[in-house]
Every structure is written in structure tokens, then in C-alpha cells.
Amino acid sequence: MIDPAQPDSSSHLFNVLLIEMGRDEWTQDLPGEIKKLPNVGRLLSVGEPSELVSPYFDGHHDVAQASAFDTSHRINSSNYAIDRDLYLETRHFEGAALKMMDRLPDFQEWMKSDLSDRRRRLFREVAFWSEYLELNDITAVIFPVIPHQVYDFIIYRLCKSRNIHTLIFDSTNAVIKEVVGISESIEGIGDPSFGLSIRKMFPLGSEMCEPQNVIEDFWSARPGMLSDIDSNALSIRRTISRALKLAHSYPTFVNLIQRNRLPTSNKCSGTIGLRVRRRSALRRTRIELSRIQTIINLPENFVFFPLHVQPELAVSPLGGHFEEQVEAVRLAVRYLPSGWKIVVKEHPDQSVFFHRPSGFYEHFTQISQVDFVRPDYSVDELIENCKAVITISGSIGRQALIAGRPVGLLGSTWWSSAPGVFRVSTSKMMQKMMAQLAVWNPPSREEIDQFTRLLQMSIFTAVLYGKPDGLSEERSDEVKKTTLLNIRMIIGSWLSSKH
């Protein structure tokens, strides 16, 4: 076995780029640990502005609002152009990146922008990061979470087209506590084989802390998970959130009236105008949803499709083109058994925090096989009565597996290799799943436990997204120490495998 902590005369030095790592109190010691690895040459950093820039970084670049140009450096964007060759490289992910810009403030519905604005932003970013990777001779890039903030997604896709090695830590598992999965691609999220292969490279006797209670956590409903809490608690949470927003909005509107009588700066007026337009977009979403006819009695035979909150990484990029969720429903309807229905449920928090595009729900109602239920309809009741659940990557899929329902998975997620999961992103697989629903035999508890044991061997104890809440100081120190040890071992083993 290769010991990544020991020098190897034949080792190749990698110029490593860390994305949003080592620039906060929780991970500030990580660059020093990585720099000790014998196969690491230059170590560079990209992330939000921070005062905790490690002395072990050979260079760092600040980004703000997911842009290379919104920084204190005031980079001149006119110095960066995208030529034909670079566009040919970009066009394979252009659509996904443009849609991902929904999460950026400059491109929300209440901002006046069009497709050309987004493309200009994309071209500048692509040109900058293309040159950045070339000038720094980057040979490996490490992401602490699935790239989804536009700029990191651009870096990821450029790496893929240029055969630059990428390592992704999947820190989005909300069920199993204090663990990360690893993958070399977005599509590979949930495949245990890569984690198992890296673990085999760990030297014998290495002090690796095993994840604990994986089976117990998988089967339990975690308090605080939105999809696992009951509808009454969810309703209370939603009511409180709306009340706080309303309380905040009242003085804003009062100030708006008062400020109209007084000289104000364009900046203040613009900020208030944006708030008003944002709330109008949220209100319009709620109105459009309220106009959708919902059913009270569930059909005898139906497939449950829970809508995802958007924008979020569970849909973009994990869902690929199924971020247009109506396309997912259309694919399912095409192979739905005769007389069956697709029951769609809106996410209760969507209209609280994010708006839907105008006419979003109308696209679903134009499909005759689709019925809507209220957003506060019991998820447990829907799962109990459905024939199957189809989801892009949502945690409701895990609940369905526990309840013995088949799950059609359109995207990627940490439980994608579990028994009872069908990867239905293609017509062939969707048809195969639908054909089996009438004679479905759910996997046994033993089969699912076997999956969780395999999962335990392919994931690692670590936290990369900040200090975990609710831990004692002693436990927090232990998790931090384990994180530094395991992340260093993972990165060292991964780089060694690339010789």
C-alpha cells in the first residue's frame, strides 16, 4: 500500500487548487496538513474574502457573489475574452451554468436582465478561470462540496474538459452525521466504489476514525430535516417565517413612503425597490400556486413526485437537465401505466424563500395525468399510498426506501446505490421501472443494512462546512482533529493514485 504521508522518489508534484477550504476557523489548519504531503507542489486557494489566509498557500484569489470580478482586486473584465476554441469547450455546459445563475442576486426575477446579460457574465467568468488554470498550471482541484455556485461549477467543467483531476467531498448528507462522501465527478456521487478504493490505499495501522451509527442514522428520522418533520411543525415554522418577513416588510414600506418625501440616494432607492419587487415575486408565486386545483382524495394508483426547492444544488447541478422539473414529470408520464396518475406536491418552503418563474405550475396542469395536492399534505400519507416515488435527489427518496416503496432517481445523491433505487434518467430505465411496479417486492431490511454497511466503508468521518452545531467543546475538538487527519489521508491517497 502507498503511504501518502511518506516521501516517494517517483512521486509527481501536483499544483493543487483548494476551493473554499482553509479560509475559515474550522479548516484553517488544513492547508498546512496538505502542504506536508510529498506529492503536493504549489498549493493555491480560491474562495470568499477572508482574513484567515493560510501562510501555506502559494497564492489565493478572493471571489464575492460567486464572481471572479466582484472582489477588492477590481479586475478589469475587459482583459478577458472568449474565443471560438474556448466557446467550443464552454458550450457543453453553457445551458447548465446559465440556469445556475438563478441563485445570483443579479439575475433574480426582480432584476432587469435577459439572456444576453447572463451570457456576458458567463463568458467573462469562463475566460478568467480558463486563464487562471493555465497560468498557475493547476493539475488537481479539490471541492469541499458539490460545485454549484456558478464560479466553482465553471472551474469544475473546465477541469473535466482539460483532464485536470477533480476531487469532490460530498458534504450534503443531512442524515448521517459528521461524514463526507468522495467522488471524482458529480455523476459519481453515491457510487461507493471510489471511496472503497481510496480507503484501501490507506496504510495499515493508520489512525482513521470510522463513521459511527451509519445504519441507525439511515433508518432514523433526523429532527430538523424538513422532509421528516410533521406537517403541524412545518406549518408553525412556515407561519413564523412569514410573520417575521411581514414584520420586516412593514417598516420598509413605511420608510419607502417617508423617503419619497425626502432626498435619497439612488442606492437606497434601488435597495428598497429590489425588496419590493422580490416580495412581489414571492407573492405572485403564492397566488399562482393557490389557483391550482388540488385533489383531496388520492388516486387508487399513482406515482408521487415531490417538487424540489429551487434554486438549490439538489436540483442544479445534481439533477442535470431535470432542473426543469416539468421535464422529469413528462418523462415519467410517457411510461406511466394506463389509468395511473402522477401526484405532484409543492415544497412548503418554496414560496416562503424563493419564487417560481411565472407560469411554472401551468406547465404541469397541461399534462392530463398530473394531479396536485396541497403543499401541507402529509408526506407520510403520500408515501404510504403511492406505488412509487420519483425524485431528482431529494431526501424523500430515502423515506420511501424505508417504507418499502421503489424509488426512481433522476439525478445523483448519496443513497443512489441503495437496493430499491432505479436510475431513471433515460427512457429505457424509466420504462423498466414502470413495468415492475405491479409486481414490486421491496428489498428486505437485511439487504438495506448490507448497503449501509458498504456505505460506512466508503464514507469518512469529517466536517468541511464549518463547526457543527450542538457539539460539546470536547466532541468538537475531536471532530476537528479527525477531519484534519482523514482529509489529509484522503487527498494524499487520491493524488498518489494519479501517478
MIBATI-898976 format. One record per atom (N, C-alpha, C): x, y, z. Coordinates in steps of 0.1 Angstrom, whole numbers, plus 2048, in hexadecimal, padded with zeros to 3 digits. Example, Ala and Ser with C-alpha at 12.3 -4.5 7.8 and 13.67 -1.06 7.14 Angstrom:
REM residues 2
8847C784E/87B7D384E/8847DF84E/8807EA847/8897F5847/88180084F/
//
This chain:
REM residues 499
8087F4800/800800800/80980D800/8048177FA/80B8247F9/80882C805/81283080C/810839817/811848812/80684F812/80685D80C/80E866816/811862822/81886A82B/82786982A/82C85F822/83A85D821/83F861813/84B866812/85086A805/85285F7FB/8508617EF/8518577E4/85A85E7D9/8658587D7/86F85E7CD/86985F7BF/85F8577BD/8598577AF/84C85F7AF/8498667BA/83D86D7BA/83D8797B1/83287C7AC/8308887A3/82A8937AC/82F89F7AB/82A8AA7B3/81E8B07AC/8138B27B3/8078B87AE/8058C67B3/8018CF7AA/7FD8DC7AD/7EF8DC7B1/7EC8DD7BE/7DE8DA7C3/7D78E77C5/7CA8E87C1/7C28F47C4/7B78EF7CD/7B68F67D9/7AB8F47E2/7A08FE7E0/7948F97DF/7889027DE/7819037EB/78190F7F1/77A9127FD/77F909809/78B907809/7918FE814/79D90581B/79E904828/7A990A82F/7A9919831/79D91F82F/79B92D831/79193183C/78E927845/78692A850/78C92385C/786926868/78C921875/78C912875/78290C86F/7818FE871/78B8F6868/78E8FB85C/7978F4853/7A58FB852/7A890585A/7B490D858/7C1905859/7C08FA860/7CD8F2862/7CE8E8856/7C48E784E/7C58DD843/7CF8DF838/7D28EC834/7DC8EE82A/7EA8EA82F/7ED8EC83B/7FA8E7841/7FB8D8840/7F08D1843/7F08C2842/7F28BE833/7EB8C482A/7EC8C081C/7FA8C3816/8008CF81B/80D8D3816/8188C981A/8158C1825/81F8B7829/81F8AB820/8158A9818/81589D80F/82089E805/827893803/8338937FA/82F8957EB/8238937E7/81F8947D9/8188A17D6/8198AB7E0/8138B87DE/81E8C27DB/81D8C97D0/8278D47CD/8218E17D2/81C8E97C8/8168F67CC/8088F37D1/8048FB7DB/7F68FA7E1/7F09087E0/7E59087D8/7DE9157D6/7D09147DB/7CA9207DD/7BC9217E4/7B392B7DC/7A79277DB/79C9307D6/79192F7DF/78B93B7E3/77F93B7EC/77B9497EF/7719497F8/76C9567FC/77795E804/77796B804/78197380B/78296F81A/78E96D81F/79096982D/79D96F832/79D97183F/7A9976846/7B296A849/7AC95E848/7B495284C/7BA94B840/7C395283A/7CA94D82E/7D7946833/7D7939831/7E2931836/7EF935830/7FA935838/807937832/80C92C82A/80592182A/809915822/804916814/7FB920811/7F7922803/8029297FB/8049247EF/80E92B7E6/8079367DE/7FA9377E0/7F29417D9/7E393F7DC/7DC94A7DD/7CE9497E0/7C69547D8/7BA9517D4/7B295B7CD/7A495C7D4/7A09687D7/79396A7DD/78896B7D3/77C9657D6/7719667CE/76596C7D7/75C9737D1/7509787D8/7449767CF/7399727D5/72D9707CE/7309667C2/73895C7C5/73B9527BB/7419577AE/7489627AF/74E9687A3/75D96B7A5/76596979B/77396C79B/77597B79B/76B983797/76D991795/76799A7A0/75E9957A8/75999C7B3/76299B7BF/76E9A07BE/77899F7C9/77E9AC7CB/7869AC7D6/78E9B97D9/7999BB7CF/79C9B17C8/7A79B27BE/7A29BB7B2/7959BB7B0/7909C37A5/7969C0797/7959B3794/79B9AE788/7949B477C/79B9B8772/7959BE766/7909B375D/7839B275D/77D9A6755/77F9A8746/7829B4741/7859B6733/7919AF72E/79A9AB738/7A69A4734/7A4995731/797990733/795982731/78A980726/78E97871C/785976711/78496770E/779963709/777955705/7779536F6/78194B6F1/7829496E3/77A93D6DF/77B9396D2/77492E6CD/7779216D4/78491F6D5/7899126DC/7839116EA/78491C6F1/77F91B6FF/77091A700/7699206F6/75B91E6F6/7579106F3/75E90A6EA/75B8FC6E7/75D8F36F3/7668F76FC/7688F0708/75D8F3712/7578FF711/74D90471B/73F8FF717/73C8FE70B/72F8FB707/7288EF70D/7318E5711/72C8D9716/7268DB724/7298E672B/7238E9738/71D8F6739/71C8FD72D/71790B72D/70890B733/6FF90372E/6F2903733/6F1901742/6F88F7747/6F88F5756/6FD90075E/707907759/70D912760/70491E760/6FD921754/6F492C753/6E892A75C/6E391E75D/6D891B766/6DC91C775/6E8918778/6ED919785/6EE92778A/6EF931781/6EF93F785/6E294478C/6D893B78C/6CC93F793/6CF9427A2/6D993C7A7/6DC93E7B5/6E494B7B8/6E89527AD/6F095E7AF/6E696A7B0/6E99737B9/6E097F7BB/6DE9877AE/6E89887A6/6E7990799/6DD98A78F/6D997E791/6D1978787/6C497278C/6C0977798/6B397379D/6A897A795/69C975796/69197A78D/68F98978F/69198E79B/68F99C79D/69A9A5798/6A499F793/6AF9A778C/6AC9A877D/6AF9B3777/6AD9B4769/6B99AE762/6B89A375C/6C399C755/6BD99374B/6C598F741/6C0986737/6CB97B734/6C897372B/6D2968728/6E096E724/6E097971D/6ED97F719/6F5983725/6EE988730/6F598C73C/6FC980742/6F5975742/6FA969748/706963740/705964733/71095E72B/71C96772C/71A97472C/72697D72E/72D97A73B/725978746/72B974753/733967752/72C95D74B/73295074A/73F950742/73F958737/74B95872E/75795F736/75496973E/75F970745/76596674F/75B95F756/760956761/76894A75A/763944750/76A939749/77893E745/77894973E/78594E73A/78F950745/78A956750/79395875C/79894B761/78F942764/79393576B/79B92C761/79992D754/7A192674B/7AF92A74C/7B193874C/7BF93D74D/7C593A75A/7BD93B765/7C2938772/7C792A773/7C092076E/7C591276F/7D1910767/7D291775B/7DE916753/7EA91D759/7E992975D/7F4930763/7FA92A76F/7F1924777/7F691D783/7F990F782/7F890A775/7FB8FC772/7F48F277C/7E78F477F/7DF8EC788/7DE8DE783/7E18D478B/7E08C6787/7D68BF78F/7D18C579A/7C78BE7A3/7BF8C97AA/7B28C77AA/7A98D07B1/7A08C87BB/79F8CE7C7/7978C77D2/78C8D07D6/7808CA7D6/7748D17DA/76E8CC7E7/76B8D47F1/7668D07FE/7578CC7FD/7518CF7F3/7438CC7F1/7408CB7E2/7358C67DE/7328C57CF/7328D37C9/73A8D57BF/73B8E37B9/72D8E77B3/7288F37B9/71B8F77B5/7199077B5/72490E7B8/72391C7BA/7279247AD/72591E7A2/729923795/738924792/73F92C79A/74D92D797/75491F799/7519187A4/75790B7A7/75290179D/746902798/7418F978E/7488FB781/74C90877D/75390B771/761905772/76890677E/775900780/7748F177F/76A8EB785/7688DD784/7678D8775/75F8DE76E/75D8DA760/7698DC757/7708E7759/77C8E9752/7878DF755/7878DB762/7908D0766/78D8C375F/7808C075E/77C8B4757/77F8B3749/77E8BF742/7818BF734/7908BF731/7988C273C/7A78C373A/7AE8B8741/7A78AE746/7AD8A374D/7B58A775A/7B08B2760/7B68B676D/7AE8AE778/7B68A7781/7B089F78B/7A78A7794/79B8A1797/7928A87A1/78E89E7AC/78D8A37B8/78989B7C3/77E8A37CA/77289D7CC/7668A37D2/76389D7DF/7628A57EA/75D8A07F6/74F8A37F7/7478987F8/73889A7F9/73489C807/7338A980B/72F8AC819/7208AF81B/7188AA811/70A8AE811/7018A3818/70789981E/70088E824/6FA894831/6EC896831/6E689C83D/6E1891847/6E3884844/6DE87A84C/6E9874855/6F487084F/6FF86A856/70887585B/70A876867/71188286D/72088186C/72688D869/73488F86A/73C886861/737884854/73E87C84A/73F88383D/74887F835/749883827/74A87781E/744878812/74786E808/7518747FE/75786C7F6/7608727EC/75D86D7DE/7608757D4/75E8717C6/76787A7BE/76A8757B1/77287D7A8/76988479E/75C88279F/753889796/74588B79C/73D894797/73089679C/72788979A/72988478E/72187878A/72586C793/73186C799/7358617A1/7318627B0/72A86C7B4/72586E7C1/71C8627C5/71F85B7D0/7178507D4/71C8427D0/7278427C8/72D8367C4/7388327CE/7368277D6/73F8247E1/74D81F7DC/74E81B7CF/75A8157CB/76781E7CC/76582B7CA/7708347CA/7758357D9/76C8377E2/7708387F0/77682C7F5/7718207F1/7778147F5/7868127F0/7888177E3/7958167DD/79F81F7E4/79B82B7E8/7A48347F0/7A782F7FD/79D829804/79F824811/7A9818811/7A9810806/7B3805805/7C180A804/7C3817800/7D081C7FE/7D682180C/7CD823816/7D2827823/7DC81D828/7E782282E/7F1818834/7EB811840/7F0805841/7EB7FD84D/7EF80485A/7E6804863/7E980A870/7E7819870/7E281F865/7DF82D865/7D383086F/7D483B876/7CB83F880/7BE846879/7B683E873/7AA84386C/79E840875/79684A878/78B849880/77F845877/77983987A/76E834872/76183B875/75983D86B/74C84386D/74483A877/73C84087F/734838889/725839886/71E82F88A/70F82F88A/70A83287C/71082D871/70C82F864/6FE828862/6FD81C866/6F0815864/6E581B86C/6E881F878/6DE825881/6D983387B/6E383A877/6DF847871/6D7846864/6DB83C85C/6D483A84F/6C5837852/6C282F85C/6B482B85E/6AC835866/6B383E86D/6AC848876/6A885486F/69E85B874/69986886E/6A1872877/6A987A870/6B2883877/6AA89087A/6A8894887/6A18A088A/6A88AC883/69F8B587E/6A48C1877/6A58BF868/6A48B3863/6A38B1855/6968B5850/6958BD846/6888C3842/67E8B883D/6838AE836/67A8A4831/67689A83C/67D89A847/679890852/67189685D/66F8A385E/6678A8869/6598A8865/6508A886F/6428A686C/63C8B3866/6308B2860/62A8BD859/6278C9862/6238C686F/6208D0879/62C8D887C/6378D187F/6438D8882/6488E1876/6468DB86A/64A8E285E/6428EF85C/6358ED85F/62C8F885E/62F904867/633900874/63790A87E/644911879/64D909874/65A90F870/657919864/64F91485B/64C91D84F/64592A854/63B92885D/634934862/63D93E869/646939871/64F942878/65894986E/65D941864/66694785A/65E953852/65295084F/64A95A847/647966850/64596385D/64296E866/64E978868/65A971869/66697986A/66898185D/66697B852/668983845/65E98E844/65198C849/647996848/64B9A2852/65099E85E/6549A8868/65F9B0862/6689AA85B/6739B1855/66F9BA849/6659B5842/6609BD836/6599C983A/6529CA845/6499D5849/6519E284A/65C9E2853/6649EE853/66A9F2846/66D9E883E/6749EB831/66A9F3828/65D9EF828/6549F6820/651A04826/651A05833/650A1283A/65BA1B836/667A15837/673A1D833/673A21825/66EA1881C/66DA1C80E/664A2880C/658A28813/64FA34811/656A40817/65DA3F822/663A4B828/66FA5081F/676A4781A/682A4A812/67EA51805/672A4D800/66EA547F4/66CA637F6/66AA67803/668A75805/676A7C808/680A74809/68DA7A80D/698A76802/6A2A7E801/6ADA7B7F7/6B3A6E7FC/6B5A647F3/6BBA587F6/6C5A547EB/6CFA4C7EF/6D9A487E5/6D3A3D7DC/6D8A3C7D0/6D4A327C6/6D5A247CC/6E0A227D4/6E3A157DA/6D7A117E3/6D3A1A7EC/6C8A177F6/6BCA147EE/6B8A1C7E5/6ACA1A7DD/6ACA0D7D5/6B8A0A7D0/6B99FD7C9/6B89F17D2/6BE9F27DE/6BD9E77E7/6AE9E57EB/6A79EF7EE/6999EE7F2/6919E87E6/6949ED7DA/68D9E97CE/68E9DA7CC/69B9D57CE/69E9C77CD/6969BE7D7/6959C37E3/68E9BC7EE/67F9BB7EA/67A9C67E5/66B9C67E1/6699BC7D6/6729BD7CC/6709B47C0/6729A57C5/67B9A37CE/67D9957D2/6719907D9/66B9987E2/65F9937E9/6539927E0/65399A7D6/6489997CC/64A98B7C4/6569877C1/65897B7BB/65496F7C3/6579707D0/6539657DA/6449647DB/63E9707DC/62F9717DD/62996B7D0/62E96F7C4/62996A7B8/62A95A7B7/6359557BC/6369467BD/62B9407C5/6299467D1/61F9407DA/6119417D3/60E94C7CC/60194E7C6/6009437BB/60A9427B3/6099387A8/60792A7AD/60E9277B8/60C9197BE/5FE9187C4/5F89227CA/5EB9217CF/5E091F7C5/5E39237B8/5D99217AE/5D99137A8/5E390B7AB/5E48FE7A6/5D98F57AD/5D28EE7A6/5C88E57AB/5CF8D97B2/5CC8D67BE/5D28CB7C5/5C88C17C9/5CC8B47CA/5C38A97CE/5C38A77DD/5B98A17E2/5B789E7F0/5BA88F7F2/5B38877E9/5B58787E9/5BF8747DF/5C886C7E4/5D38677DC/5CE85D7D2/5D485C7C6/5D08527BC/5D38447C1/5CD83A7BB/5D082C7BF/5DE8287BC/5E382C7B0/5F08297AB/5F78367A7/6028397AE/6098457AB/6188447AF/62084D7A8/62E84F7AB/62F85C7B1/63685D7BC/63886A7C3/6458717BE/64387E7BA/64E8867B6/64F8937BF/6588937C9/65989F7D1/6628AA7CA/65D8B67C8/6658C07C2/6708C47CB/67C8C87C6/6878CD7CD/6868DC7CE/68C8E17D9/68E8EF7DA/6998F37D0/6968FE7CA/6A09047C0/6A39137C3/6AF9177C2/6BB9107BD/6C29087C9/6C68FC7C7/6CE8F57D1/6D78EB7C9/6E28E67CF/6EB8DD7C8/6E58CF7C6/6DA8CC7CE/6D48BF7CD/6CD8BE7BF/6CA8C97B8/6C58C97AB/6CF8CD7A1/6D78D87A4/6E18DD79B/6EE8DE7A3/6F88D57A1/6F98CD795/6F68BE796/6F18BA7A2/6EF8AB7A3/6E58A679A/6DB8AE796/6D18A978D/6D38AA77E/6DF8B077B/6E18B276C/6D68BA766/6D18B675A/6C78BE754/6B98BC75A/6B88B3764/6AB8B276B/6A98BD775/6B28C7776/6B08D377D/6A38D9778/6A08D776B/6938DA766/6898CF76A/6838D0776/67C8C577C/6708C0774/66B8C876C/6608C3764/6648B975A/6718B9756/6768AF74D/6778A2753/67A8A2760/67A895768/66D88F768/66289776A/65589276B/65088D75D/654894753/650890745/657883742/663880746/669874743/66286874A/65E86B757/65786175F/64A85E759/643868755/63586674F/63585E742/64085F73B/64185872E/640849730/64584473B/64583573D/63C831749/63383A74D/62A837758/62082D754/61D82375C/613819759/605820756/5FD81A74E/5F082074A/5E8822756/5E282E757/5D9831762/5E083676F/5ED83676F/5F483B77B/5F684A77A/5FA850785/5FC85E786/60A86178C/60F86D78A/61A873791/61587D79A/61787B7A7/6138857B1/61F88E7B5/61D89B7B3/6288A47B5/6258AC7C1/62F8AE7CA/62D8B67D6/6388C17D6/6348CE7D7/63E8D97D8/6458D87E6/6518DC7E6/6598DD7F2/6538E97FB/6508E6807/64A8F180F/6528FD811/65F8FC810/668908812/66B910805/66690B7FA/66A9127ED/6659207ED/6589227EF/6539307EE/6569387FA/65D933804/66193A810/66E94180D/67793A807/68593F805/6889427F6/68293B7ED/68593C7DF/67993D7D6/6799447CB/66E9457C2/67093A7B7/6659377B1/66592F7A5/664938798/66993478D/66793B781/65893D77E/654948778/64694A775/64193F76B/63693976F/63092E767/63692076A/63E91F774/644912777/63A907779/63090A782/6268FF785/61D8FC779/61B905770/612903765/6188F875C/6258F775B/62B8ED752/6278DF757/6268DD764/6228D076A/6148CD767/60B8D8769/5FD8D5768/5F98D2759/6018D5750/5FE8D2742/6008C373F/6068BC749/6088AD747/5FC8A674E/5F389F746/5E789A74C/5E9890757/5F4889757/5F787E761/5FC88476E/5FD89176F/60389777B/5F889D784/5F8899791/5F089F79B/5F98A67A6/5F48B17AB/5FB8B87B6/5F48B67C3/5FC8B57CE/5F78B57DB/5FC8C27E2/5F68C67ED/5FB8D27F5/6098D07F9/6108DB7FB/61E8DB7FF/61F8D580D/6158D6816/6168D1823/6108C3824/60D8BC819/6088AE819/6138A5820/60F89C828/61889382F/62188B825/62E88D827/63788581F/636876822/63487382F/633865833/62785E82C/61C86582B/610860825/61285D816/619867810/61C865802/6258597FF/62F858807/63884D805/63183F808/62983F813/622833816/61982E80B/612837804/6088347FA/60D8337EC/6198387E9/61E8387DB/62382B7D7/6258297CA/62B81D7C5/63A81F7C3/63E82B7C2/64D82E7C1/64F83D7C3/65B8407C6/65F84E7C7/66A8517BD/66885C7B6/6728617AC/67786E7B1/68586F7B2/68B87B7B8/69887E7B0/69C88A7B1/6A988E7AA/6B488A7B3/6B488E7C0/6BE8897C9/6B988B7D8/6AD88E7DA/6A88927E7/6A88877F2/6A888C7FE/6A888280A/69B87A80B/69187F804/684877805/6878697FF/6908687F6/69485B7F0/6988527FA/6A0856804/6A584E80F/699849817/68F85281A/68484F821/67B84481A/67B84580D/67383B805/67A82E806/68782D805/68E820806/68B81A814/68B82181E/68881C82C/67A81782C/67181D825/663819825/66080D81B/66B809814/6697FE80B/6648027FD/66580E7F9/6618137EC/66C8147E3/66A8107D6/6758127CC/6778207C9/6848247C7/6878327C4/68E8337B7/68883C7AF/68E8407A2/69784C7A4/6A484B7A2/6AD8567A5/6B285C798/6B0869796/6B386F789/6C187678A/6C6879795/6D387F796/6DD87779E/6E587D7A7/6EF8767AF/6ED87A7BD/6F08707C6/6EF8737D4/6F68687DC/6F886A7E9/7018617F1/6FB8537F2/6ED8527F1/6E78457F2/6E383E7E5/6E98437DA/6E683E7CD/6E88307CA/6F18297D2/6F581B7D0/6ED8127D9/6E38177E0/6DB80F7E9/6D28067E1/6CF7FA7E7/6C57F17E0/6B87F87E0/6B17F57D5/6A37FC7D3/6A48097CC/6B080D7C8/6B181A7C0/6B48177B1/6AC81D7A9/6AD81C79A/6B3829795/6BD82978D/6C3835787/6BB83777A/6B184077B/6A7841770/6A984E767/6B5852766/6B885E75E/6B685C74F/6B684F74B/6B484B73D/6A684573B/6A184672E/69484072B/69483172E/69F82A72B/6A081B72D/69F81873B/6A681F744/6A581C753/697820759/69282B754/68582F759/67A824755/67B81F749/672815744/67380874C/68080574F/6837F9757/67D7FA765/67E80576B/679807779/669806779/66380D76F/65480D76F/64F7FF76C/6567F7765/6517EA762/6527E176E/65A7E4778/65C7DC784/6537E078F/64C7EB78E/6447F079A/6397E679E/6327E0794/6277D7797/62B7CB79F/6387C779E/63C7BB7A5/6487BE7AE/6487CA7B4/6547CE7BB/6557C77C9/6617C27CC/6647BC7D8/66F7C47DF/66C7CB7E9/6767D47EF/6827CD7F5/68E7D37F5/69A7CC7FB/6977CA80A/69E7C080F/69D7BD81D/6A57C7825/6A27C7832/6AA7CF83C/6B97CA83B/6BB7BE83A/6C97B9839/6D07BE82D/6C97BE821/6CF7C4815/6D37D2816/6CA7DA81D/6CD7E881E/6D87EA828/6D87E2833/6E37E383D/6F17DF836/6F07D682D/6FD7D3826/7027DF81E/6F97E6818/6FC7F2811/7027FD81A/6FC7FE826/70180882F/70F804835/7127F7836/71F7F383A/7297F682F/7257F4823/72E7F8818/730807818/72580E81A/72681D81B/730821826/72F81B831/73881E83C/74781D838/74A813830/75881182C/75C81A821/75382281B/75782A810/756839813/75183C81F/75184A824/75B84C82F/75D859833/76785C83D/762866847/767864853/76386E85E/76B87B85B/763885859/769893856/75E89D855/7618A9857/7588B4855/7608C084F/75B8C4843/7628CF83C/75A8DC83A/74E8DC83F/7458E783D/7438F0849/74D8F0852/74C8F985E/74A8F086A/74C8F6876/74B8EF882/73D8EA884/73B8DD887/72E8D7889/7278DD895/71A8DF894/7128E489F/70F8D98A9/70D8DD8B5/7088D48BF/7128CA8C5/71F8CD8C2/7298C48C8/7308CA8D4/7348C28DD/73C8C78E8/7498CB8E3/7508D38EB/75E8D78E7/7678CB8E5/7668C28EE/76E8B68ED/76B8AE8E0/75E8AC8DD/75B8A58D1/75E8AD8C5/75D8BA8C5/7608C38BA/76F8C28B7/7778C28C1/7868C18BF/7898B38B9/7828A98BE/78589B8B9/78189A8AA/7768A08A6/7728A0898/77B8A888F/7808B3894/7898BC88D/7968B488A/79B8AE895/7A88A6894/7A689B889/79B89488A/798889881/79788E873/790899871/78F89F864/79C8A285D/7A68A8865/7B38AB860/7BA89E85C/7B9894864/7C0888861/7BB881855/7AD87F855/7A787884A/7A887F83C/7A688C83C/7A7893830/7B589382A/7BF894833/7CD89382E/7CF885828/7CB87B82F/7CD86D82A/7C586B81C/7B987081B/7B286E80F/7B9875803/7BC882805/7C38897FB/7D08837F6/7D887F800/7E58797FD/7E386C7F6/7DA8647FA/7D88577F3/7D285A7E5/7C98637E4/7C48667D6/7CE86B7CD/7D78747D1/7E18797C8/7EB86E7C5/7EE8657CE/7F785A7CC/7F18517C1/7E48507C1/7DE8477B7/7DE84C7A9/7E28597A7/7E286079A/7F085F793/7F9858799/807858793/806850785/
//
